[in-house]
């Protein structure tokens, strides 16, 4: 049907007949590519991942994974992909090794092979010293590595990572992504990831899609998306009322656009350093006090703000929809273990 590992065609998901969590989303992921999927809290990221990974059935559209229509081949698709959830799924009462052996059994791996596969993954994830301790005694980083190992136990061709490092410290995040990079180099695995950390997406992904209010608003490589921002951005925060300041900023030489959010002005220009003195002078001539003026080079933070009108919040928790999707996944997983 398709030689692409991941293909979304007009994917839509509506809850209760009225709430459109995802609306007419289309994109593709190339073989061996790391594809980032970014969006504000509640934008539709987790719902999209769940439709692609056979956790939810689309209301409209199709999800094609490794040439298979997910709606018609859900079980076959699950055997070809690995999924790491944003919330912990390891059984805390089982040891790390037992978690891996149980997961291997769920995928039909013979007992004589499962112990060897578990040992191989324990070595890969550097869990030797803790492999025979209950998972509930693991640190956050160790638990994430165990859950990654569980997702890889059946050697999937495609790996879905849904906020995999949420809540980890910088050292834990760095260790997790090093393992992913090594896996990609060794196996050519295709990776689809959502993350609240823009530096992860910038450093890991060949391409990124931004979703907002259930729709794709931008797609491209990190450098392509940064280029679309259009140069430097000078942020101007007045200390009080700023009548006439927007017009004065627009009139400054080199300014390509001015936008406002919550009383703060975002001024685009080719060279922010040379513009800042002119901004201060324009405000002074109007008698407008400034609480701050800052310069930002093109970054994914600016890209995100450009396309969604919102700052990217790293500390946002899962929405009610995210929790509902997670519960559905867990129920499916428990049924599979029985």
N, C-alpha and C positions, 0 to 999 in steps of 0.2 A: 504493500500500500504506500509506503514511504521509506526511503533509506535514511531519513533523518532520525536520530534517537528520540527527539521530542518535537512534536508538532501540535500546536493549538490552533483550532479553526473555529472562530466565532464562538468561543466558549462563554456561556452565560450560566449563572446560578441565581435563582430567585427563591427566597424563603417566604412561606406563607402567602405566596401569590402576589406580594407587593414589595418586599424588601429585596432590592437588586444588589447582591453582594459582589457579583462579577457580571459585566455586561459587554458582550461582543469582543472578547479578548482573542487576538490572533498573534502568534509569533512562532519562530522555530529556533531550535538549538542544534548546532552543528556537531558532528562526531568529535569527541575529545575536547569539546569546548567547556569552559567554565562560564556559566550564564547567571548573572545576578538579577534578582527580582526585588526591587525596592519600592517602598510605599509607606505612607503614614499609617499609624495604627488604625485598623479597621478598613484599610483600603481594598482588601480582597486578596492579599498575598496567601494567607493560609488556605483560604477556600480554593484558590487556583491550584496550589500544590496538591491539595486533597483530590481535586478532580483529575489531575495528571497522574496521581499515584494510586488511583482506584479506591480512594477513601470516600469519595462523594460522586454521585452521578450528576452530570450536567443537566440543567434544565433545557438548554439548547446548545448546539454546536458539538464539536468532536475533539477528543484528545487522542492523539496517536503516539504510542510509545513503542519504539523499536519495531515499527511497522504494524503494530496491533492496535485496533480500535479498543480503547480502554473499556468502554461500555459493554462490549461484546466478549471481551477476553480478560476480565478482571483478575482472575486467579493466575493466568499465564503472565500477565503484566507484573503482578506482585513478585513473581519468581525471578523476574529479570531486573528488578530495581532494588536499591537499598534506600531506606528512608530514616533519617535521624530527626526526631521531633524536637520542638523547642522546650518541651517539658520532659522530665525524666521518665523513662519507661522500663529501666532495669528493675528486676525483682530484688529488693533490698535484702530479703532473707536468704537468697541464694548467693553462693560465692560467684566471683567473676567467671571462673571456669564453668560452673554449673549453668550460669546464664547463657554462655556460648554454646554449651552442649544441648541445652533445651532448644535454643534458636535453631541449631543445626537440625535437630529432630523435626522441628516444624517445617523445614524445607525439604524433608525427606532424605537428608544425608545419612547414610548408614552409620550405625554406632561405631563400627571399626574405623571409620574415617573421621567421625566428629571429634574424637579426642585429639587427633593429629591436627585438624584444622583449628581447634581451640588453642592448642599450644602454639601454632604458627601465629595466630592473631595476638595472643598474649605477648609474644616476643615482639611483634610489630608495634604494639601499643605501649611497650615498656611497662607491663603490669606484672612482671615476674614475682616480685616480692609480695604482691597482694592478691594473686590469682586465687588463692584458697581461703581468703577472708570474705565474710558477707559483704555484699556490695554496699550495704547501708553504712559501712565504716569508711567508705572511700571519700576522698576529697572531691570537690566539684570537678576539677580537671580530670581526675582519674575516672570518675563516673562518666564523663563525656567520652573519654577514650574507650571505655568499656562499651558504651552504647554505639559508638562508631564501629567497634569490632563486631557487635551483634548485627549491625546493618550490612556488614561485609562478609558475613559467615558463608553465604551462598555464592560469593564471587559475582556480584551484579555488574552489569555493563554500564548502568546509569545510577547515579547517586543523588538523592534529593536531601538537601540540608535546610531545614526550616528553623532559622534562628539558633544554630547549633551552639554558639558560644555565649548566648545571653546569660549574664550573671557571672561569667568567669573573670578572673583577674587578668591583667595583660600577659603575664607569663603563661597562664593556662590557654589563653587565646592563641598566642604565638605557637605554642607546642601543638595545638590542635591543627592549625593551618599548615604547619610544616609536614605533618603526616599526610594531609590531603595533597599537598604539592608533590610529595614523594610518590604517592599512589598514582597520581596523574601521569608522572614521568614514566613510571614502571609499567602501567597497564593501559594508558590511553583512555581511562575512564571519563565519561561525560558527567559533569557536575552542574546541578541546578541548585542555586542557593538563595535564601532570603536572609537578610541580616539587618540589625539596627546599627551596625558599626560601618560607617561609610569607608573608612580606611581599609577594611577587609575587602569590600567590593572593589575598591580602586586597585588594590594590590593583587587580587586573585582572578578577576574576571576579564575575559576577552571582550564580552559585550554585557550590557546592562539594559533592562527595561524598567521604566518607572510607571507604577500603577497608582491612580488616584481616583477615589469614588468609583471603584470597580472598572475603570477604563485605562488602557495603556495611553500615556501622554507623551512618552519619549522612548526611543530605542537607539542604541549605538554603542560604540566603544567608549570607555571613559574619556579618552582624548577628544573624540567627536562630540560628546555631550558637553564637555568643558568649553570647546570652541563655540558652541551655540550660545553660551552665556554672553559672549561678545566683549571680552576684555576684562579689565579690572573693575571691581565694584567698591565704591566709596560709600560707607554707611554713615549717615549724618543723623545724630539724635539731638533735637532741640531740647532745651531745658524747660521751655514753656511754649506758649502759643507762638506759631511761626507763620503768621500771615505774610503772604507774598514770597516765602522762601522757595517753594516749589518752582514758581515761574523764574525766579532768579537763578536757580540751579540749572534749569533747562537752557537758559540763555548763555551759560558759560561755554567758552570755546573747548571743543573736544568732547563734550557730553553727548552721548548717543541716546540715552533714555533716562527717565527718572520714574521710580515707582514708590509707593508708600505702603507701609504696613504698621498699624498701631502707632501712628505718629512718627515713625522713623522713615527717613528717605534712603532709598538705594539708588545711587547714581552710577551709571555705567560709563566707562571711558577707556581709551586705549592706554593711558598712563596715569594711574592713580596718584603717584607721588607728586607729579607736577600739578595735579588738580586740587589737592588738599589746601594749599594756601589760598587758592581762588575761592574755594568753598567757605573758608573761614572769613575771607574778606567780604563775600557776598552777604553772609549772615550778619557781620558787624555793621555793614552799611544799612541794613534794615533794622538794626537794634535787636536782633534775635540772639539770645544766649544759646550756647551749645553745651550739652552735657557730655558729648563725645563725638569724635570723628575717627573712623577706622578704615583701614584699607584691606581688602581681601583679594588675593589672586584667584583666578579661576580654580575651583575645586568642586568635588561632588556635592559638598554642602551648598554651594552656590547654585549648582545645577538643580538640586532638589528644590531649593527655594524658588528658583526661576519657574519650574514647571508645576509646582503644587501651591505656591504662595505660602508655604509653611516651613519652619525650621524642622530639621530631622531630629526627633527626640529619641535618644538612646535608652531612656529609662522608662519608656512606655511598656506596660504589661499587656498581656493578651486580652482581647475583647471578648464579649459574651459569645460572639460567633466563633472565635478561635477556640474557646473552651468547649463549645458544642461539637466542633469538628474533632477536637482532641478526644472527647469522650467516645465519639463514634469509632474513632481509630482504635482506642483501647478495647472497646467491646468486641470489635472484629478480631483483634489480636488474641483476646482471651478465648473466643470461639475457636480460633485456629489451633490453640494449644490443647483443647479437650480431645 
